[in-house]
């Protein structure tokens, strides 16, 4: 029987330079070179879920970072999931589910709800775990004011934190501003 890889949760500050380099290399490869410096910046500053094989090679990763989200005159603390990836030769082994389970534990204990932007390829993982497409309007609070994000409809998913309701979809979710992709 093969030993099941262990998931390690660690804040960015706890990752060594070689660990950060291994994560970035995994992400660059998993996203076929479409993972830029701004994407990398978005994945830092929160809690990482790292999965290594029995030889110590990094085979899966995801992180959750805090984002401020305004909705109906209230500011929420959202746990925003970033940089979820599994090494190509280790996909379909449940590693993505294990990464998400670790990140969801963080969301349940530290945030009002979870949010993420899913690719077409990744959407099945999130829906299987109970994440829901946000049906309402989306936006960001830009330097010059509100910026509507209609192109993000259908790819932004939310998940309630344990014991908390999701915001009602009648009014927009307005995410904090950041460089690069806003969601």
Helices and strands as residue ranges (DSSP letters): E 7-11, G 12-14, H 17-30, H 37-43, E 47-52, E 58-71, E 74-86, G 88-90, H 95-110, E 113-117, H 123-128, E 132-133, E 138-142, E 145-148, G 150-152, E 156-160, E 173-176
